[in-house]
Amino acid sequence: MTTADLRAGRVRIPRGATKAALPQVRTILPLDLRGRRLEVSYNPRFDPPPERSGVLSVGRGLLEELVDVDEVLSVRVEADGTVVLT
């Protein structure tokens, strides 16, 4: 987690298996961020090319409260579509 991402309240989802498990269009997703249940916007960022990391928009205050700079979050997607960050 970078300082800029924390300040902006965003979690980047890099290309790969995790991003492939998420929707391929902008949407609202259920999120469990270290036990906090939220609804957040998700942008997979395919357009314009080239493809970039997807972005979960969590919110400034909450993200800074729960995550530290340089921390790497573990991501999984539950069967019901909930994104879980630990």
MODELLER restraints for C-alpha pairs under 7 A, 6 or more apart:
rsr = mdl.restraints
at = mdl.atoms
rsr.add(forms.Gaussian(group=physical.xy_distance, feature=features.Distance(at['CA:1:A'], at['CA:69:A']), mean=5.24, stdev=0.5))
rsr.add(forms.Gaussian(group=physical.xy_distance, feature=features.Distance(at['CA:1:A'], at['CA:70:A']), mean=4.74, stdev=0.5))
rsr.add(forms.Gaussian(group=physical.xy_distance, feature=features.Distance(at['CA:1:A'], at['CA:71:A']), mean=5.21, stdev=0.5))
rsr.add(forms.Gaussian(group=physical.xy_distance, feature=features.Distance(at['CA:1:A'], at['CA:72:A']), mean=6.07, stdev=0.5))
rsr.add(forms.Gaussian(group=physical.xy_distance, feature=features.Distance(at['CA:2:A'], at['CA:69:A']), mean=5.50, stdev=0.5))
rsr.add(forms.Gaussian(group=physical.xy_distance, feature=features.Distance(at['CA:2:A'], at['CA:70:A']), mean=5.83, stdev=0.5))
rsr.add(forms.Gaussian(group=physical.xy_distance, feature=features.Distance(at['CA:3:A'], at['CA:69:A']), mean=5.68, stdev=0.5))
rsr.add(forms.Gaussian(group=physical.xy_distance, feature=features.Distance(at['CA:5:A'], at['CA:11:A']), mean=6.65, stdev=0.5))
rsr.add(forms.Gaussian(group=physical.xy_distance, feature=features.Distance(at['CA:6:A'], at['CA:60:A']), mean=6.54, stdev=0.5))
rsr.add(forms.Gaussian(group=physical.xy_distance, feature=features.Distance(at['CA:6:A'], at['CA:63:A']), mean=6.24, stdev=0.5))
rsr.add(forms.Gaussian(group=physical.xy_distance, feature=features.Distance(at['CA:6:A'], at['CA:64:A']), mean=5.75, stdev=0.5))
rsr.add(forms.Gaussian(group=physical.xy_distance, feature=features.Distance(at['CA:7:A'], at['CA:60:A']), mean=5.66, stdev=0.5))
rsr.add(forms.Gaussian(group=physical.xy_distance, feature=features.Distance(at['CA:8:A'], at['CA:60:A']), mean=5.64, stdev=0.5))
rsr.add(forms.Gaussian(group=physical.xy_distance, feature=features.Distance(at['CA:9:A'], at['CA:57:A']), mean=6.03, stdev=0.5))
rsr.add(forms.Gaussian(group=physical.xy_distance, feature=features.Distance(at['CA:9:A'], at['CA:58:A']), mean=5.32, stdev=0.5))
rsr.add(forms.Gaussian(group=physical.xy_distance, feature=features.Distance(at['CA:9:A'], at['CA:59:A']), mean=4.17, stdev=0.5))
rsr.add(forms.Gaussian(group=physical.xy_distance, feature=features.Distance(at['CA:9:A'], at['CA:60:A']), mean=3.86, stdev=0.5))
rsr.add(forms.Gaussian(group=physical.xy_distance, feature=features.Distance(at['CA:9:A'], at['CA:63:A']), mean=5.72, stdev=0.5))
rsr.add(forms.Gaussian(group=physical.xy_distance, feature=features.Distance(at['CA:10:A'], at['CA:55:A']), mean=6.27, stdev=0.5))
rsr.add(forms.Gaussian(group=physical.xy_distance, feature=features.Distance(at['CA:10:A'], at['CA:56:A']), mean=5.56, stdev=0.5))
rsr.add(forms.Gaussian(group=physical.xy_distance, feature=features.Distance(at['CA:10:A'], at['CA:57:A']), mean=4.61, stdev=0.5))
rsr.add(forms.Gaussian(group=physical.xy_distance, feature=features.Distance(at['CA:10:A'], at['CA:58:A']), mean=5.61, stdev=0.5))
rsr.add(forms.Gaussian(group=physical.xy_distance, feature=features.Distance(at['CA:10:A'], at['CA:59:A']), mean=6.76, stdev=0.5))
rsr.add(forms.Gaussian(group=physical.xy_distance, feature=features.Distance(at['CA:11:A'], at['CA:55:A']), mean=5.63, stdev=0.5))
rsr.add(forms.Gaussian(group=physical.xy_distance, feature=features.Distance(at['CA:11:A'], at['CA:56:A']), mean=5.08, stdev=0.5))
rsr.add(forms.Gaussian(group=physical.xy_distance, feature=features.Distance(at['CA:11:A'], at['CA:57:A']), mean=6.59, stdev=0.5))
rsr.add(forms.Gaussian(group=physical.xy_distance, feature=features.Distance(at['CA:12:A'], at['CA:53:A']), mean=5.82, stdev=0.5))
rsr.add(forms.Gaussian(group=physical.xy_distance, feature=features.Distance(at['CA:12:A'], at['CA:54:A']), mean=5.59, stdev=0.5))
rsr.add(forms.Gaussian(group=physical.xy_distance, feature=features.Distance(at['CA:12:A'], at['CA:55:A']), mean=4.63, stdev=0.5))
rsr.add(forms.Gaussian(group=physical.xy_distance, feature=features.Distance(at['CA:12:A'], at['CA:56:A']), mean=6.42, stdev=0.5))
rsr.add(forms.Gaussian(group=physical.xy_distance, feature=features.Distance(at['CA:13:A'], at['CA:19:A']), mean=5.99, stdev=0.5))
rsr.add(forms.Gaussian(group=physical.xy_distance, feature=features.Distance(at['CA:13:A'], at['CA:53:A']), mean=5.26, stdev=0.5))
rsr.add(forms.Gaussian(group=physical.xy_distance, feature=features.Distance(at['CA:13:A'], at['CA:54:A']), mean=4.74, stdev=0.5))
rsr.add(forms.Gaussian(group=physical.xy_distance, feature=features.Distance(at['CA:13:A'], at['CA:55:A']), mean=5.94, stdev=0.5))
rsr.add(forms.Gaussian(group=physical.xy_distance, feature=features.Distance(at['CA:14:A'], at['CA:53:A']), mean=4.41, stdev=0.5))
rsr.add(forms.Gaussian(group=physical.xy_distance, feature=features.Distance(at['CA:14:A'], at['CA:54:A']), mean=6.31, stdev=0.5))
rsr.add(forms.Gaussian(group=physical.xy_distance, feature=features.Distance(at['CA:15:A'], at['CA:53:A']), mean=5.75, stdev=0.5))
rsr.add(forms.Gaussian(group=physical.xy_distance, feature=features.Distance(at['CA:19:A'], at['CA:54:A']), mean=6.91, stdev=0.5))
rsr.add(forms.Gaussian(group=physical.xy_distance, feature=features.Distance(at['CA:24:A'], at['CA:44:A']), mean=5.96, stdev=0.5))
rsr.add(forms.Gaussian(group=physical.xy_distance, feature=features.Distance(at['CA:25:A'], at['CA:43:A']), mean=6.77, stdev=0.5))
rsr.add(forms.Gaussian(group=physical.xy_distance, feature=features.Distance(at['CA:25:A'], at['CA:44:A']), mean=6.18, stdev=0.5))
rsr.add(forms.Gaussian(group=physical.xy_distance, feature=features.Distance(at['CA:26:A'], at['CA:42:A']), mean=5.57, stdev=0.5))
rsr.add(forms.Gaussian(group=physical.xy_distance, feature=features.Distance(at['CA:26:A'], at['CA:43:A']), mean=4.62, stdev=0.5))
rsr.add(forms.Gaussian(group=physical.xy_distance, feature=features.Distance(at['CA:26:A'], at['CA:44:A']), mean=6.35, stdev=0.5))
rsr.add(forms.Gaussian(group=physical.xy_distance, feature=features.Distance(at['CA:27:A'], at['CA:41:A']), mean=5.77, stdev=0.5))
rsr.add(forms.Gaussian(group=physical.xy_distance, feature=features.Distance(at['CA:27:A'], at['CA:42:A']), mean=5.41, stdev=0.5))
rsr.add(forms.Gaussian(group=physical.xy_distance, feature=features.Distance(at['CA:27:A'], at['CA:43:A']), mean=6.90, stdev=0.5))
rsr.add(forms.Gaussian(group=physical.xy_distance, feature=features.Distance(at['CA:28:A'], at['CA:39:A']), mean=6.38, stdev=0.5))
rsr.add(forms.Gaussian(group=physical.xy_distance, feature=features.Distance(at['CA:28:A'], at['CA:40:A']), mean=5.41, stdev=0.5))
rsr.add(forms.Gaussian(group=physical.xy_distance, feature=features.Distance(at['CA:28:A'], at['CA:41:A']), mean=4.37, stdev=0.5))
rsr.add(forms.Gaussian(group=physical.xy_distance, feature=features.Distance(at['CA:28:A'], at['CA:42:A']), mean=5.94, stdev=0.5))
rsr.add(forms.Gaussian(group=physical.xy_distance, feature=features.Distance(at['CA:29:A'], at['CA:39:A']), mean=5.54, stdev=0.5))
rsr.add(forms.Gaussian(group=physical.xy_distance, feature=features.Distance(at['CA:29:A'], at['CA:40:A']), mean=5.43, stdev=0.5))
rsr.add(forms.Gaussian(group=physical.xy_distance, feature=features.Distance(at['CA:29:A'], at['CA:41:A']), mean=6.18, stdev=0.5))
rsr.add(forms.Gaussian(group=physical.xy_distance, feature=features.Distance(at['CA:29:A'], at['CA:42:A']), mean=6.64, stdev=0.5))
rsr.add(forms.Gaussian(group=physical.xy_distance, feature=features.Distance(at['CA:29:A'], at['CA:82:A']), mean=6.76, stdev=0.5))
rsr.add(forms.Gaussian(group=physical.xy_distance, feature=features.Distance(at['CA:30:A'], at['CA:38:A']), mean=5.85, stdev=0.5))
rsr.add(forms.Gaussian(group=physical.xy_distance, feature=features.Distance(at['CA:30:A'], at['CA:39:A']), mean=4.59, stdev=0.5))
rsr.add(forms.Gaussian(group=physical.xy_distance, feature=features.Distance(at['CA:30:A'], at['CA:40:A']), mean=6.48, stdev=0.5))
rsr.add(forms.Gaussian(group=physical.xy_distance, feature=features.Distance(at['CA:30:A'], at['CA:82:A']), mean=4.82, stdev=0.5))
rsr.add(forms.Gaussian(group=physical.xy_distance, feature=features.Distance(at['CA:30:A'], at['CA:83:A']), mean=6.31, stdev=0.5))
rsr.add(forms.Gaussian(group=physical.xy_distance, feature=features.Distance(at['CA:31:A'], at['CA:37:A']), mean=5.73, stdev=0.5))
rsr.add(forms.Gaussian(group=physical.xy_distance, feature=features.Distance(at['CA:31:A'], at['CA:38:A']), mean=5.05, stdev=0.5))
rsr.add(forms.Gaussian(group=physical.xy_distance, feature=features.Distance(at['CA:31:A'], at['CA:39:A']), mean=5.83, stdev=0.5))
rsr.add(forms.Gaussian(group=physical.xy_distance, feature=features.Distance(at['CA:31:A'], at['CA:40:A']), mean=6.68, stdev=0.5))
rsr.add(forms.Gaussian(group=physical.xy_distance, feature=features.Distance(at['CA:31:A'], at['CA:82:A']), mean=5.44, stdev=0.5))
rsr.add(forms.Gaussian(group=physical.xy_distance, feature=features.Distance(at['CA:31:A'], at['CA:83:A']), mean=4.77, stdev=0.5))
rsr.add(forms.Gaussian(group=physical.xy_distance, feature=features.Distance(at['CA:31:A'], at['CA:84:A']), mean=5.89, stdev=0.5))
rsr.add(forms.Gaussian(group=physical.xy_distance, feature=features.Distance(at['CA:32:A'], at['CA:38:A']), mean=6.31, stdev=0.5))
rsr.add(forms.Gaussian(group=physical.xy_distance, feature=features.Distance(at['CA:32:A'], at['CA:82:A']), mean=6.93, stdev=0.5))
rsr.add(forms.Gaussian(group=physical.xy_distance, feature=features.Distance(at['CA:32:A'], at['CA:83:A']), mean=6.16, stdev=0.5))
rsr.add(forms.Gaussian(group=physical.xy_distance, feature=features.Distance(at['CA:32:A'], at['CA:84:A']), mean=4.69, stdev=0.5))
rsr.add(forms.Gaussian(group=physical.xy_distance, feature=features.Distance(at['CA:32:A'], at['CA:85:A']), mean=6.18, stdev=0.5))
rsr.add(forms.Gaussian(group=physical.xy_distance, feature=features.Distance(at['CA:33:A'], at['CA:84:A']), mean=6.09, stdev=0.5))
rsr.add(forms.Gaussian(group=physical.xy_distance, feature=features.Distance(at['CA:33:A'], at['CA:85:A']), mean=4.94, stdev=0.5))
rsr.add(forms.Gaussian(group=physical.xy_distance, feature=features.Distance(at['CA:33:A'], at['CA:86:A']), mean=6.49, stdev=0.5))
rsr.add(forms.Gaussian(group=physical.xy_distance, feature=features.Distance(at['CA:34:A'], at['CA:85:A']), mean=6.16, stdev=0.5))
rsr.add(forms.Gaussian(group=physical.xy_distance, feature=features.Distance(at['CA:34:A'], at['CA:86:A']), mean=5.26, stdev=0.5))
rsr.add(forms.Gaussian(group=physical.xy_distance, feature=features.Distance(at['CA:40:A'], at['CA:56:A']), mean=6.56, stdev=0.5))
rsr.add(forms.Gaussian(group=physical.xy_distance, feature=features.Distance(at['CA:40:A'], at['CA:57:A']), mean=5.83, stdev=0.5))
rsr.add(forms.Gaussian(group=physical.xy_distance, feature=features.Distance(at['CA:40:A'], at['CA:58:A']), mean=5.80, stdev=0.5))
rsr.add(forms.Gaussian(group=physical.xy_distance, feature=features.Distance(at['CA:41:A'], at['CA:56:A']), mean=5.88, stdev=0.5))
rsr.add(forms.Gaussian(group=physical.xy_distance, feature=features.Distance(at['CA:41:A'], at['CA:57:A']), mean=5.44, stdev=0.5))
rsr.add(forms.Gaussian(group=physical.xy_distance, feature=features.Distance(at['CA:42:A'], at['CA:55:A']), mean=5.68, stdev=0.5))
rsr.add(forms.Gaussian(group=physical.xy_distance, feature=features.Distance(at['CA:42:A'], at['CA:56:A']), mean=4.61, stdev=0.5))
rsr.add(forms.Gaussian(group=physical.xy_distance, feature=features.Distance(at['CA:42:A'], at['CA:57:A']), mean=6.42, stdev=0.5))
rsr.add(forms.Gaussian(group=physical.xy_distance, feature=features.Distance(at['CA:43:A'], at['CA:54:A']), mean=5.59, stdev=0.5))
rsr.add(forms.Gaussian(group=physical.xy_distance, feature=features.Distance(at['CA:43:A'], at['CA:55:A']), mean=5.25, stdev=0.5))
rsr.add(forms.Gaussian(group=physical.xy_distance, feature=features.Distance(at['CA:43:A'], at['CA:56:A']), mean=6.67, stdev=0.5))
rsr.add(forms.Gaussian(group=physical.xy_distance, feature=features.Distance(at['CA:44:A'], at['CA:53:A']), mean=6.95, stdev=0.5))
rsr.add(forms.Gaussian(group=physical.xy_distance, feature=features.Distance(at['CA:44:A'], at['CA:54:A']), mean=4.07, stdev=0.5))
rsr.add(forms.Gaussian(group=physical.xy_distance, feature=features.Distance(at['CA:44:A'], at['CA:55:A']), mean=6.36, stdev=0.5))
rsr.add(forms.Gaussian(group=physical.xy_distance, feature=features.Distance(at['CA:45:A'], at['CA:51:A']), mean=6.20, stdev=0.5))
rsr.add(forms.Gaussian(group=physical.xy_distance, feature=features.Distance(at['CA:45:A'], at['CA:52:A']), mean=5.66, stdev=0.5))
rsr.add(forms.Gaussian(group=physical.xy_distance, feature=features.Distance(at['CA:45:A'], at['CA:53:A']), mean=6.57, stdev=0.5))
rsr.add(forms.Gaussian(group=physical.xy_distance, feature=features.Distance(at['CA:45:A'], at['CA:54:A']), mean=5.39, stdev=0.5))
rsr.add(forms.Gaussian(group=physical.xy_distance, feature=features.Distance(at['CA:46:A'], at['CA:52:A']), mean=6.46, stdev=0.5))
rsr.add(forms.Gaussian(group=physical.xy_distance, feature=features.Distance(at['CA:73:A'], at['CA:85:A']), mean=6.06, stdev=0.5))
rsr.add(forms.Gaussian(group=physical.xy_distance, feature=features.Distance(at['CA:73:A'], at['CA:86:A']), mean=5.60, stdev=0.5))
rsr.add(forms.Gaussian(group=physical.xy_distance, feature=features.Distance(at['CA:74:A'], at['CA:85:A']), mean=5.57, stdev=0.5))
rsr.add(forms.Gaussian(group=physical.xy_distance, feature=features.Distance(at['CA:74:A'], at['CA:86:A']), mean=5.17, stdev=0.5))
rsr.add(forms.Gaussian(group=physical.xy_distance, feature=features.Distance(at['CA:75:A'], at['CA:83:A']), mean=6.98, stdev=0.5))
rsr.add(forms.Gaussian(group=physical.xy_distance, feature=features.Distance(at['CA:75:A'], at['CA:84:A']), mean=5.71, stdev=0.5))
rsr.add(forms.Gaussian(group=physical.xy_distance, feature=features.Distance(at['CA:75:A'], at['CA:85:A']), mean=4.84, stdev=0.5))
rsr.add(forms.Gaussian(group=physical.xy_distance, feature=features.Distance(at['CA:75:A'], at['CA:86:A']), mean=6.74, stdev=0.5))
rsr.add(forms.Gaussian(group=physical.xy_distance, feature=features.Distance(at['CA:76:A'], at['CA:83:A']), mean=5.94, stdev=0.5))
rsr.add(forms.Gaussian(group=physical.xy_distance, feature=features.Distance(at['CA:76:A'], at['CA:84:A']), mean=5.33, stdev=0.5))
rsr.add(forms.Gaussian(group=physical.xy_distance, feature=features.Distance(at['CA:76:A'], at['CA:85:A']), mean=6.85, stdev=0.5))
rsr.add(forms.Gaussian(group=physical.xy_distance, feature=features.Distance(at['CA:77:A'], at['CA:83:A']), mean=4.60, stdev=0.5))
rsr.add(forms.Gaussian(group=physical.xy_distance, feature=features.Distance(at['CA:77:A'], at['CA:84:A']), mean=6.09, stdev=0.5))
